[in-house]
């Protein structure tokens, strides 16, 4: 499975709970939509990774990837400290110039 840059770095950093490296994969104006909330910009995205790691200790294992030219959808098995673990979630990325500009998790 081929994940476009910077997705391998994002998943590696997020799985390690490294909020700084995970946030570095995003453009300055990036937006993350997760659990009905939006997080805008590096600081908010870094804080989102910190809080998500603290609450859930998530581990994401990419299972498949599709790319329609606009959105890269990675289906991942996510395990952690939450009811129903593990579950499959879709990580819908928009990427520009090697940086994530939008991530929606559903």
Gaussian input, Z-matrix of N, CA and C with variables (Angstrom, degrees):
# hf/3-21g

backbone

0 1
 N
 C     1     B1
 C     2     B2     1     A1
 N     3     B3     2     A2     1     D1
 C     4     B4     3     A3     2     D2
 C     5     B5     4     A4     3     D3
 N     6     B6     5     A5     4     D4
 C     7     B7     6     A6     5     D5
 C     8     B8     7     A7     6     D6
 N     9     B9     8     A8     7     D7
 C    10    B10     9     A9     8     D8
 C    11    B11    10    A10     9     D9
 N    12    B12    11    A11    10    D10
 C    13    B13    12    A12    11    D11
 C    14    B14    13    A13    12    D12
 N    15    B15    14    A14    13    D13
 C    16    B16    15    A15    14    D14
 C    17    B17    16    A16    15    D15
 N    18    B18    17    A17    16    D16
 C    19    B19    18    A18    17    D17
 C    20    B20    19    A19    18    D18
 N    21    B21    20    A20    19    D19
 C    22    B22    21    A21    20    D20
 C    23    B23    22    A22    21    D21
 N    24    B24    23    A23    22    D22
 C    25    B25    24    A24    23    D23
 C    26    B26    25    A25    24    D24
 N    27    B27    26    A26    25    D25
 C    28    B28    27    A27    26    D26
 C    29    B29    28    A28    27    D27
 N    30    B30    29    A29    28    D28
 C    31    B31    30    A30    29    D29
 C    32    B32    31    A31    30    D30
 N    33    B33    32    A32    31    D31
 C    34    B34    33    A33    32    D32
 C    35    B35    34    A34    33    D33
 N    36    B36    35    A35    34    D34
 C    37    B37    36    A36    35    D35
 C    38    B38    37    A37    36    D36
 N    39    B39    38    A38    37    D37
 C    40    B40    39    A39    38    D38
 C    41    B41    40    A40    39    D39
 N    42    B42    41    A41    40    D40
 C    43    B43    42    A42    41    D41
 C    44    B44    43    A43    42    D42
 N    45    B45    44    A44    43    D43
 C    46    B46    45    A45    44    D44
 C    47    B47    46    A46    45    D45
 N    48    B48    47    A47    46    D46
 C    49    B49    48    A48    47    D47
 C    50    B50    49    A49    48    D48
 N    51    B51    50    A50    49    D49
 C    52    B52    51    A51    50    D50
 C    53    B53    52    A52    51    D51
 N    54    B54    53    A53    52    D52
 C    55    B55    54    A54    53    D53
 C    56    B56    55    A55    54    D54
 N    57    B57    56    A56    55    D55
 C    58    B58    57    A57    56    D56
 C    59    B59    58    A58    57    D57
 N    60    B60    59    A59    58    D58
 C    61    B61    60    A60    59    D59
 C    62    B62    61    A61    60    D60
 N    63    B63    62    A62    61    D61
 C    64    B64    63    A63    62    D62
 C    65    B65    64    A64    63    D63
 N    66    B66    65    A65    64    D64
 C    67    B67    66    A66    65    D65
 C    68    B68    67    A67    66    D66
 N    69    B69    68    A68    67    D67
 C    70    B70    69    A69    68    D68
 C    71    B71    70    A70    69    D69
 N    72    B72    71    A71    70    D70
 C    73    B73    72    A72    71    D71
 C    74    B74    73    A73    72    D72
 N    75    B75    74    A74    73    D73
 C    76    B76    75    A75    74    D74
 C    77    B77    76    A76    75    D75
 N    78    B78    77    A77    76    D76
 C    79    B79    78    A78    77    D77
 C    80    B80    79    A79    78    D78
 N    81    B81    80    A80    79    D79
 C    82    B82    81    A81    80    D80
 C    83    B83    82    A82    81    D81
 N    84    B84    83    A83    82    D82
 C    85    B85    84    A84    83    D83
 C    86    B86    85    A85    84    D84
 N    87    B87    86    A86    85    D85
 C    88    B88    87    A87    86    D86
 C    89    B89    88    A88    87    D87
 N    90    B90    89    A89    88    D88
 C    91    B91    90    A90    89    D89
 C    92    B92    91    A91    90    D90
 N    93    B93    92    A92    91    D91
 C    94    B94    93    A93    92    D92
 C    95    B95    94    A94    93    D93
 N    96    B96    95    A95    94    D94
 C    97    B97    96    A96    95    D95
 C    98    B98    97    A97    96    D96
 N    99    B99    98    A98    97    D97
 C   100   B100    99    A99    98    D98
 C   101   B101   100   A100    99    D99
 N   102   B102   101   A101   100   D100
 C   103   B103   102   A102   101   D101
 C   104   B104   103   A103   102   D102
 N   105   B105   104   A104   103   D103
 C   106   B106   105   A105   104   D104
 C   107   B107   106   A106   105   D105
 N   108   B108   107   A107   106   D106
 C   109   B109   108   A108   107   D107
 C   110   B110   109   A109   108   D108
 N   111   B111   110   A110   109   D109
 C   112   B112   111   A111   110   D110
 C   113   B113   112   A112   111   D111
 N   114   B114   113   A113   112   D112
 C   115   B115   114   A114   113   D113
 C   116   B116   115   A115   114   D114
 N   117   B117   116   A116   115   D115
 C   118   B118   117   A117   116   D116
 C   119   B119   118   A118   117   D117
 N   120   B120   119   A119   118   D118
 C   121   B121   120   A120   119   D119
 C   122   B122   121   A121   120   D120
 N   123   B123   122   A122   121   D121
 C   124   B124   123   A123   122   D122
 C   125   B125   124   A124   123   D123
 N   126   B126   125   A125   124   D124
 C   127   B127   126   A126   125   D125
 C   128   B128   127   A127   126   D126
 N   129   B129   128   A128   127   D127
 C   130   B130   129   A129   128   D128
 C   131   B131   130   A130   129   D129
 N   132   B132   131   A131   130   D130
 C   133   B133   132   A132   131   D131
 C   134   B134   133   A133   132   D132
 N   135   B135   134   A134   133   D133
 C   136   B136   135   A135   134   D134
 C   137   B137   136   A136   135   D135
 N   138   B138   137   A137   136   D136
 C   139   B139   138   A138   137   D137
 C   140   B140   139   A139   138   D138
 N   141   B141   140   A140   139   D139
 C   142   B142   141   A141   140   D140
 C   143   B143   142   A142   141   D141
 N   144   B144   143   A143   142   D142
 C   145   B145   144   A144   143   D143
 C   146   B146   145   A145   144   D144
 N   147   B147   146   A146   145   D145
 C   148   B148   147   A147   146   D146
 C   149   B149   148   A148   147   D147
 N   150   B150   149   A149   148   D148
 C   151   B151   150   A150   149   D149
 C   152   B152   151   A151   150   D150
 N   153   B153   152   A152   151   D151
 C   154   B154   153   A153   152   D152
 C   155   B155   154   A154   153   D153
 N   156   B156   155   A155   154   D154
 C   157   B157   156   A156   155   D155
 C   158   B158   157   A157   156   D156
 N   159   B159   158   A158   157   D157
 C   160   B160   159   A159   158   D158
 C   161   B161   160   A160   159   D159
 N   162   B162   161   A161   160   D160
 C   163   B163   162   A162   161   D161
 C   164   B164   163   A163   162   D162
 N   165   B165   164   A164   163   D163
 C   166   B166   165   A165   164   D164
 C   167   B167   166   A166   165   D165
 N   168   B168   167   A167   166   D166
 C   169   B169   168   A168   167   D167
 C   170   B170   169   A169   168   D168
 N   171   B171   170   A170   169   D169
 C   172   B172   171   A171   170   D170
 C   173   B173   172   A172   171   D171
 N   174   B174   173   A173   172   D172
 C   175   B175   174   A174   173   D173
 C   176   B176   175   A175   174   D174
 N   177   B177   176   A176   175   D175
 C   178   B178   177   A177   176   D176
 C   179   B179   178   A178   177   D177
 N   180   B180   179   A179   178   D178
 C   181   B181   180   A180   179   D179
 C   182   B182   181   A181   180   D180
 N   183   B183   182   A182   181   D181
 C   184   B184   183   A183   182   D182
 C   185   B185   184   A184   183   D183
 N   186   B186   185   A185   184   D184
 C   187   B187   186   A186   185   D185
 C   188   B188   187   A187   186   D186
 N   189   B189   188   A188   187   D187
 C   190   B190   189   A189   188   D188
 C   191   B191   190   A190   189   D189
 N   192   B192   191   A191   190   D190
 C   193   B193   192   A192   191   D191
 C   194   B194   193   A193   192   D192
 N   195   B195   194   A194   193   D193
 C   196   B196   195   A195   194   D194
 C   197   B197   196   A196   195   D195
 N   198   B198   197   A197   196   D196
 C   199   B199   198   A198   197   D197
 C   200   B200   199   A199   198   D198
 N   201   B201   200   A200   199   D199
 C   202   B202   201   A201   200   D200
 C   203   B203   202   A202   201   D201
 N   204   B204   203   A203   202   D202
 C   205   B205   204   A204   203   D203
 C   206   B206   205   A205   204   D204
 N   207   B207   206   A206   205   D205
 C   208   B208   207   A207   206   D206
 C   209   B209   208   A208   207   D207
 N   210   B210   209   A209   208   D208
 C   211   B211   210   A210   209   D209
 C   212   B212   211   A211   210   D210
 N   213   B213   212   A212   211   D211
 C   214   B214   213   A213   212   D212
 C   215   B215   214   A214   213   D213
 N   216   B216   215   A215   214   D214
 C   217   B217   216   A216   215   D215
 C   218   B218   217   A217   216   D216
 N   219   B219   218   A218   217   D217
 C   220   B220   219   A219   218   D218
 C   221   B221   220   A220   219   D219
 N   222   B222   221   A221   220   D220
 C   223   B223   222   A222   221   D221
 C   224   B224   223   A223   222   D222
 N   225   B225   224   A224   223   D223
 C   226   B226   225   A225   224   D224
 C   227   B227   226   A226   225   D225
 N   228   B228   227   A227   226   D226
 C   229   B229   228   A228   227   D227
 C   230   B230   229   A229   228   D228
 N   231   B231   230   A230   229   D229
 C   232   B232   231   A231   230   D230
 C   233   B233   232   A232   231   D231
 N   234   B234   233   A233   232   D232
 C   235   B235   234   A234   233   D233
 C   236   B236   235   A235   234   D234
 N   237   B237   236   A236   235   D235
 C   238   B238   237   A237   236   D236
 C   239   B239   238   A238   237   D237
 N   240   B240   239   A239   238   D238
 C   241   B241   240   A240   239   D239
 C   242   B242   241   A241   240   D240
 N   243   B243   242   A242   241   D241
 C   244   B244   243   A243   242   D242
 C   245   B245   244   A244   243   D243
 N   246   B246   245   A245   244   D244
 C   247   B247   246   A246   245   D245
 C   248   B248   247   A247   246   D246
 N   249   B249   248   A248   247   D247
 C   250   B250   249   A249   248   D248
 C   251   B251   250   A250   249   D249
 N   252   B252   251   A251   250   D250
 C   253   B253   252   A252   251   D251
 C   254   B254   253   A253   252   D252
 N   255   B255   254   A254   253   D253
 C   256   B256   255   A255   254   D254
 C   257   B257   256   A256   255   D255
 N   258   B258   257   A257   256   D256
 C   259   B259   258   A258   257   D257
 C   260   B260   259   A259   258   D258
 N   261   B261   260   A260   259   D259
 C   262   B262   261   A261   260   D260
 C   263   B263   262   A262   261   D261
 N   264   B264   263   A263   262   D262
 C   265   B265   264   A264   263   D263
 C   266   B266   265   A265   264   D264
 N   267   B267   266   A266   265   D265
 C   268   B268   267   A267   266   D266
 C   269   B269   268   A268   267   D267
 N   270   B270   269   A269   268   D268
 C   271   B271   270   A270   269   D269
 C   272   B272   271   A271   270   D270
 N   273   B273   272   A272   271   D271
 C   274   B274   273   A273   272   D272
 C   275   B275   274   A274   273   D273
 N   276   B276   275   A275   274   D274
 C   277   B277   276   A276   275   D275
 C   278   B278   277   A277   276   D276
 N   279   B279   278   A278   277   D277
 C   280   B280   279   A279   278   D278
 C   281   B281   280   A280   279   D279
 N   282   B282   281   A281   280   D280
 C   283   B283   282   A282   281   D281
 C   284   B284   283   A283   282   D282
 N   285   B285   284   A284   283   D283
 C   286   B286   285   A285   284   D284
 C   287   B287   286   A286   285   D285
 N   288   B288   287   A287   286   D286
 C   289   B289   288   A288   287   D287
 C   290   B290   289   A289   288   D288
 N   291   B291   290   A290   289   D289
 C   292   B292   291   A291   290   D290
 C   293   B293   292   A292   291   D291
 N   294   B294   293   A293   292   D292
 C   295   B295   294   A294   293   D293
 C   296   B296   295   A295   294   D294
 N   297   B297   296   A296   295   D295
 C   298   B298   297   A297   296   D296
 C   299   B299   298   A298   297   D297
 N   300   B300   299   A299   298   D298
 C   301   B301   300   A300   299   D299
 C   302   B302   301   A301   300   D300
 N   303   B303   302   A302   301   D301
 C   304   B304   303   A303   302   D302
 C   305   B305   304   A304   303   D303
 N   306   B306   305   A305   304   D304
 C   307   B307   306   A306   305   D305
 C   308   B308   307   A307   306   D306
 N   309   B309   308   A308   307   D307
 C   310   B310   309   A309   308   D308
 C   311   B311   310   A310   309   D309
 N   312   B312   311   A311   310   D310
 C   313   B313   312   A312   311   D311
 C   314   B314   313   A313   312   D312
 N   315   B315   314   A314   313   D313
 C   316   B316   315   A315   314   D314
 C   317   B317   316   A316   315   D315

   B1=1.4465
   B2=1.5297
   B3=1.3141
   B4=1.4701
   B5=1.5216
   B6=1.3135
   B7=1.4575
   B8=1.5244
   B9=1.3396
   B10=1.4606
   B11=1.5255
   B12=1.3250
   B13=1.4643
   B14=1.5218
   B15=1.2870
   B16=1.4553
   B17=1.5275
   B18=1.3340
   B19=1.4691
   B20=1.5293
   B21=1.3471
   B22=1.4772
   B23=1.5338
   B24=1.3388
   B25=1.4699
   B26=1.5247
   B27=1.3343
   B28=1.4660
   B29=1.5312
   B30=1.3288
   B31=1.4702
   B32=1.5289
   B33=1.3249
   B34=1.4680
   B35=1.5335
   B36=1.3371
   B37=1.4644
   B38=1.5229
   B39=1.3356
   B40=1.4699
   B41=1.5215
   B42=1.3185
   B43=1.4656
   B44=1.5239
   B45=1.3293
   B46=1.4598
   B47=1.5273
   B48=1.3413
   B49=1.4514
   B50=1.5190
   B51=1.3327
   B52=1.4565
   B53=1.5283
   B54=1.3162
   B55=1.4660
   B56=1.5206
   B57=1.3183
   B58=1.4730
   B59=1.5218
   B60=1.3353
   B61=1.4664
   B62=1.5246
   B63=1.3245
   B64=1.4677
   B65=1.5259
   B66=1.3189
   B67=1.4610
   B68=1.5197
   B69=1.3271
   B70=1.4664
   B71=1.5227
   B72=1.3170
   B73=1.4661
   B74=1.5316
   B75=1.3236
   B76=1.4554
   B77=1.5275
   B78=1.3360
   B79=1.4587
   B80=1.5311
   B81=1.3314
   B82=1.4721
   B83=1.5233
   B84=1.3352
   B85=1.4661
   B86=1.5308
   B87=1.3082
   B88=1.4674
   B89=1.5206
   B90=1.3358
   B91=1.4636
   B92=1.5275
   B93=1.3286
   B94=1.4610
   B95=1.5167
   B96=1.3310
   B97=1.4631
   B98=1.5299
   B99=1.3310
   B100=1.4614
   B101=1.5257
   B102=1.3162
   B103=1.4643
   B104=1.5383
   B105=1.3258
   B106=1.4661
   B107=1.5281
   B108=1.3258
   B109=1.4596
   B110=1.5197
   B111=1.3330
   B112=1.4593
   B113=1.5193
   B114=1.3169
   B115=1.4574
   B116=1.5292
   B117=1.3374
   B118=1.4594
   B119=1.5232
   B120=1.3316
   B121=1.4576
   B122=1.5170
   B123=1.3502
   B124=1.4676
   B125=1.5186
   B126=1.3253
   B127=1.4692
   B128=1.5188
   B129=1.3180
   B130=1.4640
   B131=1.5179
   B132=1.3264
   B133=1.4643
   B134=1.5266
   B135=1.3228
   B136=1.4676
   B137=1.5217
   B138=1.3263
   B139=1.4667
   B140=1.5305
   B141=1.3296
   B142=1.4702
   B143=1.5298
   B144=1.3404
   B145=1.4730
   B146=1.5259
   B147=1.3220
   B148=1.4687
   B149=1.5283
   B150=1.3268
   B151=1.4662
   B152=1.5277
   B153=1.3275
   B154=1.4673
   B155=1.5237
   B156=1.3301
   B157=1.4672
   B158=1.5191
   B159=1.3340
   B160=1.4703
   B161=1.5243
   B162=1.3382
   B163=1.4681
   B164=1.5194
   B165=1.3337
   B166=1.4686
   B167=1.5326
   B168=1.3129
   B169=1.4754
   B170=1.5293
   B171=1.3350
   B172=1.4677
   B173=1.5241
   B174=1.3295
   B175=1.4738
   B176=1.5127
   B177=1.3278
   B178=1.4588
   B179=1.5151
   B180=1.3186
   B181=1.4657
   B182=1.5275
   B183=1.3447
   B184=1.4664
   B185=1.5317
   B186=1.3372
   B187=1.4636
   B188=1.5196
   B189=1.3468
   B190=1.4659
   B191=1.5196
   B192=1.3328
   B193=1.4559
   B194=1.5192
   B195=1.3314
   B196=1.4597
   B197=1.5289
   B198=1.3286
   B199=1.4592
   B200=1.5115
   B201=1.3349
   B202=1.4642
   B203=1.5261
   B204=1.3285
   B205=1.4470
   B206=1.5260
   B207=1.3122
   B208=1.4692
   B209=1.5203
   B210=1.3319
   B211=1.4560
   B212=1.5211
   B213=1.3183
   B214=1.4634
   B215=1.5203
   B216=1.3390
   B217=1.4651
   B218=1.5199
   B219=1.3126
   B220=1.4603
   B221=1.5147
   B222=1.3268
   B223=1.4571
   B224=1.5171
   B225=1.3263
   B226=1.4598
   B227=1.5198
   B228=1.3225
   B229=1.4580
   B230=1.5174
   B231=1.3244
   B232=1.4596
   B233=1.5185
   B234=1.3148
   B235=1.4642
   B236=1.5240
   B237=1.3182
   B238=1.4539
   B239=1.5140
   B240=1.3162
   B241=1.4669
   B242=1.5227
   B243=1.3284
   B244=1.4566
   B245=1.5188
   B246=1.3321
   B247=1.4631
   B248=1.5336
   B249=1.3290
   B250=1.4597
   B251=1.5092
   B252=1.3232
   B253=1.4648
   B254=1.5260
   B255=1.3280
   B256=1.4621
   B257=1.5292
   B258=1.3360
   B259=1.4603
   B260=1.5257
   B261=1.3293
   B262=1.4618
   B263=1.5171
   B264=1.3291
   B265=1.4608
   B266=1.5196
   B267=1.3304
   B268=1.4596
   B269=1.5227
   B270=1.3196
   B271=1.4538
   B272=1.5220
   B273=1.3243
   B274=1.4669
   B275=1.5249
   B276=1.3224
   B277=1.4586
   B278=1.5226
   B279=1.3139
   B280=1.4551
   B281=1.5206
   B282=1.3181
   B283=1.4560
   B284=1.5254
   B285=1.3211
   B286=1.4569
   B287=1.5243
   B288=1.3200
   B289=1.4721
   B290=1.5259
   B291=1.3331
   B292=1.4576
   B293=1.5105
   B294=1.3426
   B295=1.4593
   B296=1.5166
   B297=1.3259
   B298=1.4587
   B299=1.5275
   B300=1.3342
   B301=1.4614
   B302=1.5202
   B303=1.3407
   B304=1.4649
   B305=1.5248
   B306=1.3234
   B307=1.4687
   B308=1.5127
   B309=1.3113
   B310=1.4590
   B311=1.5153
   B312=1.3321
   B313=1.4590
   B314=1.5142
   B315=1.3288
   B316=1.4782
   B317=1.5031
   A1=107.98
   A2=115.34
   A3=120.53
   A4=109.72
   A5=116.25
   A6=122.10
   A7=107.89
   A8=117.46
   A9=118.94
   A10=111.27
   A11=115.34
   A12=120.27
   A13=108.88
   A14=119.02
   A15=130.75
   A16=113.18
   A17=117.69
   A18=120.30
   A19=113.94
   A20=120.24
   A21=116.99
   A22=112.20
   A23=115.87
   A24=119.62
   A25=111.30
   A26=116.60
   A27=120.09
   A28=111.15
   A29=117.20
   A30=119.89
   A31=111.33
   A32=117.10
   A33=120.65
   A34=109.99
   A35=117.21
   A36=120.99
   A37=111.61
   A38=116.88
   A39=120.21
   A40=110.89
   A41=117.29
   A42=120.23
   A43=111.86
   A44=116.57
   A45=120.59
   A46=111.93
   A47=116.80
   A48=120.41
   A49=112.72
   A50=116.63
   A51=121.68
   A52=109.06
   A53=115.86
   A54=121.83
   A55=112.63
   A56=117.71
   A57=120.55
   A58=111.01
   A59=117.08
   A60=120.39
   A61=111.10
   A62=117.45
   A63=119.87
   A64=109.63
   A65=118.31
   A66=121.98
   A67=111.70
   A68=117.63
   A69=121.23
   A70=112.53
   A71=118.14
   A72=121.99
   A73=111.78
   A74=117.37
   A75=122.89
   A76=110.89
   A77=115.63
   A78=121.69
   A79=108.95
   A80=116.44
   A81=121.19
   A82=112.59
   A83=117.13
   A84=121.80
   A85=113.22
   A86=117.73
   A87=122.41
   A88=112.49
   A89=113.38
   A90=122.06
   A91=108.37
   A92=116.03
   A93=122.66
   A94=107.32
   A95=115.58
   A96=121.14
   A97=107.10
   A98=116.49
   A99=122.24
   A100=108.26
   A101=116.40
   A102=122.37
   A103=111.66
   A104=115.78
   A105=123.29
   A106=113.72
   A107=117.28
   A108=121.46
   A109=109.46
   A110=115.62
   A111=120.73
   A112=109.89
   A113=114.74
   A114=123.12
   A115=106.24
   A116=117.75
   A117=122.84
   A118=111.47
   A119=115.82
   A120=121.68
   A121=112.95
   A122=114.33
   A123=121.02
   A124=114.13
   A125=117.43
   A126=119.23
   A127=111.45
   A128=117.11
   A129=120.37
   A130=111.30
   A131=117.22
   A132=120.66
   A133=110.31
   A134=116.90
   A135=119.74
   A136=110.26
   A137=116.84
   A138=120.40
   A139=111.27
   A140=117.21
   A141=122.04
   A142=110.01
   A143=117.73
   A144=120.63
   A145=110.05
   A146=117.36
   A147=121.43
   A148=110.02
   A149=116.76
   A150=121.15
   A151=111.80
   A152=116.99
   A153=120.94
   A154=110.83
   A155=116.18
   A156=120.72
   A157=110.29
   A158=116.84
   A159=120.85
   A160=111.37
   A161=116.16
   A162=120.48
   A163=113.58
   A164=117.14
   A165=119.74
   A166=115.47
   A167=119.13
   A168=122.05
   A169=111.12
   A170=117.44
   A171=119.14
   A172=113.30
   A173=114.36
   A174=123.37
   A175=105.97
   A176=116.08
   A177=121.39
   A178=109.58
   A179=115.87
   A180=121.94
   A181=107.82
   A182=117.56
   A183=119.38
   A184=111.37
   A185=114.68
   A186=121.27
   A187=112.10
   A188=116.52
   A189=120.30
   A190=108.94
   A191=114.95
   A192=120.65
   A193=109.07
   A194=115.99
   A195=121.87
   A196=107.07
   A197=115.42
   A198=121.60
   A199=108.10
   A200=116.42
   A201=119.68
   A202=112.11
   A203=117.02
   A204=121.72
   A205=112.59
   A206=117.62
   A207=121.79
   A208=111.29
   A209=116.18
   A210=122.19
   A211=109.85
   A212=115.54
   A213=122.20
   A214=106.03
   A215=116.11
   A216=120.39
   A217=108.49
   A218=114.97
   A219=121.56
   A220=107.28
   A221=116.20
   A222=121.05
   A223=106.70
   A224=116.05
   A225=120.59
   A226=110.38
   A227=114.69
   A228=119.70
   A229=106.75
   A230=115.50
   A231=121.16
   A232=108.57
   A233=114.57
   A234=119.88
   A235=108.09
   A236=115.15
   A237=119.19
   A238=111.13
   A239=115.29
   A240=122.36
   A241=110.48
   A242=116.52
   A243=121.70
   A244=108.53
   A245=117.39
   A246=120.84
   A247=111.08
   A248=115.85
   A249=121.57
   A250=114.53
   A251=118.05
   A252=121.28
   A253=109.56
   A254=117.50
   A255=128.70
   A256=111.57
   A257=114.69
   A258=121.49
   A259=108.67
   A260=116.02
   A261=120.84
   A262=108.29
   A263=115.57
   A264=122.21
   A265=108.89
   A266=115.06
   A267=120.79
   A268=108.69
   A269=115.52
   A270=123.54
   A271=106.11
   A272=116.68
   A273=122.41
   A274=108.28
   A275=115.37
   A276=122.03
   A277=111.21
   A278=116.18
   A279=122.53
   A280=105.66
   A281=115.73
   A282=121.57
   A283=108.70
   A284=116.29
   A285=121.70
   A286=108.91
   A287=115.88
   A288=122.05
   A289=112.85
   A290=116.23
   A291=120.84
   A292=115.65
   A293=117.75
   A294=121.87
   A295=109.19
   A296=116.16
   A297=121.76
   A298=107.89
   A299=116.33
   A300=118.94
   A301=111.50
   A302=116.35
   A303=120.32
   A304=108.84
   A305=114.84
   A306=122.53
   A307=107.13
   A308=115.43
   A309=121.59
   A310=107.51
   A311=116.00
   A312=121.16
   A313=107.62
   A314=114.94
   A315=119.30
   A316=111.22
   D1=131.33
   D2=179.81
   D3=-105.60
   D4=117.98
   D5=173.78
   D6=-100.73
   D7=127.25
   D8=179.15
   D9=-68.67
   D10=153.91
   D11=176.09
   D12=-64.51
   D13=140.79
   D14=7.01
   D15=-101.95
   D16=24.64
   D17=-172.33
   D18=-62.04
   D19=-40.64
   D20=176.43
   D21=-57.84
   D22=-40.44
   D23=178.69
   D24=-66.11
   D25=-40.35
   D26=179.24
   D27=-61.49
   D28=-51.11
   D29=-178.14
   D30=-63.61
   D31=-39.37
   D32=179.09
   D33=-62.75
   D34=-47.53
   D35=-178.62
   D36=-66.98
   D37=-43.99
   D38=-179.52
   D39=-63.70
   D40=-41.35
   D41=178.89
   D42=-64.93
   D43=-29.62
   D44=178.70
   D45=-85.28
   D46=-5.18
   D47=-177.22
   D48=73.09
   D49=20.15
   D50=-178.72
   D51=-89.33
   D52=90.71
   D53=-173.84
   D54=-64.69
   D55=-37.15
   D56=-179.80
   D57=-63.40
   D58=-48.30
   D59=-179.05
   D60=-68.84
   D61=-35.82
   D62=177.81
   D63=-64.73
   D64=-46.31
   D65=-179.87
   D66=-64.56
   D67=-30.45
   D68=179.29
   D69=-65.22
   D70=-16.19
   D71=178.20
   D72=-78.43
   D73=-8.96
   D74=-175.40
   D75=-103.54
   D76=148.05
   D77=172.33
   D78=-69.23
   D79=159.11
   D80=-179.39
   D81=-54.99
   D82=-38.62
   D83=-176.06
   D84=-93.23
   D85=13.29
   D86=-174.20
   D87=-63.30
   D88=156.47
   D89=177.90
   D90=-131.06
   D91=135.30
   D92=171.94
   D93=-114.93
   D94=129.71
   D95=175.48
   D96=-114.02
   D97=115.51
   D98=-177.30
   D99=-149.20
   D100=136.12
   D101=177.83
   D102=50.96
   D103=46.53
   D104=177.17
   D105=61.07
   D106=24.15
   D107=176.44
   D108=-130.07
   D109=149.60
   D110=175.15
   D111=-111.13
   D112=140.40
   D113=179.25
   D114=-124.32
   D115=120.14
   D116=-173.46
   D117=-115.16
   D118=128.60
   D119=175.51
   D120=86.92
   D121=164.50
   D122=-175.24
   D123=-56.36
   D124=-47.14
   D125=-176.51
   D126=-63.67
   D127=-45.00
   D128=179.39
   D129=-65.58
   D130=-38.22
   D131=179.38
   D132=-69.13
   D133=-41.33
   D134=175.88
   D135=-59.94
   D136=-45.35
   D137=179.70
   D138=-63.87
   D139=-36.70
   D140=176.80
   D141=-61.26
   D142=-44.49
   D143=178.57
   D144=-62.99
   D145=-43.85
   D146=179.21
   D147=-58.78
   D148=-49.64
   D149=-177.08
   D150=-66.77
   D151=-42.66
   D152=178.79
   D153=-62.11
   D154=-42.17
   D155=178.57
   D156=-64.27
   D157=-43.45
   D158=-179.49
   D159=-62.64
   D160=-43.74
   D161=-175.11
   D162=-76.89
   D163=-39.83
   D164=-167.91
   D165=-118.99
   D166=-17.55
   D167=-172.70
   D168=46.99
   D169=53.61
   D170=-173.25
   D171=-73.83
   D172=147.35
   D173=170.73
   D174=-126.39
   D175=122.50
   D176=-178.69
   D177=-107.69
   D178=128.52
   D179=177.86
   D180=-120.34
   D181=102.58
   D182=179.22
   D183=-58.01
   D184=133.09
   D185=-179.97
   D186=-107.88
   D187=-36.24
   D188=-179.62
   D189=-155.05
   D190=161.50
   D191=179.34
   D192=-141.98
   D193=137.38
   D194=172.32
   D195=-129.92
   D196=149.75
   D197=-178.14
   D198=-138.55
   D199=114.72
   D200=-179.69
   D201=-95.99
   D202=11.05
   D203=-179.03
   D204=93.78
   D205=-19.86
   D206=177.42
   D207=-116.76
   D208=-40.39
   D209=-176.86
   D210=-127.66
   D211=134.73
   D212=173.26
   D213=-101.88
   D214=119.61
   D215=-179.74
   D216=-108.21
   D217=118.79
   D218=177.48
   D219=-108.69
   D220=118.20
   D221=172.46
   D222=-88.17
   D223=126.48
   D224=-175.87
   D225=-132.20
   D226=145.42
   D227=169.28
   D228=-84.81
   D229=125.47
   D230=-177.67
   D231=-116.43
   D232=123.28
   D233=176.94
   D234=-119.78
   D235=156.32
   D236=-179.92
   D237=166.74
   D238=-160.86
   D239=-178.04
   D240=-93.04
   D241=72.40
   D242=177.37
   D243=-153.11
   D244=154.80
   D245=-179.08
   D246=-60.90
   D247=138.30
   D248=177.65
   D249=85.49
   D250=1.69
   D251=-179.07
   D252=-63.48
   D253=136.65
   D254=-2.17
   D255=-85.66
   D256=156.77
   D257=176.53
   D258=-131.97
   D259=163.14
   D260=173.57
   D261=-101.17
   D262=131.18
   D263=177.43
   D264=-127.48
   D265=154.02
   D266=174.29
   D267=-101.41
   D268=127.95
   D269=174.93
   D270=-104.84
   D271=109.31
   D272=-174.93
   D273=-102.69
   D274=106.90
   D275=-174.82
   D276=-104.71
   D277=141.52
   D278=163.75
   D279=-114.89
   D280=131.01
   D281=-172.89
   D282=-125.00
   D283=136.98
   D284=175.04
   D285=-138.68
   D286=130.02
   D287=177.93
   D288=51.14
   D289=42.68
   D290=175.52
   D291=76.41
   D292=10.72
   D293=178.47
   D294=-128.81
   D295=148.38
   D296=176.49
   D297=-76.50
   D298=127.97
   D299=176.84
   D300=-105.12
   D301=-20.71
   D302=176.77
   D303=-153.58
   D304=139.23
   D305=173.75
   D306=-134.53
   D307=124.26
   D308=172.57
   D309=-119.75
   D310=126.62
   D311=179.78
   D312=-106.87
   D313=125.20
   D314=179.70
   D315=-141.00

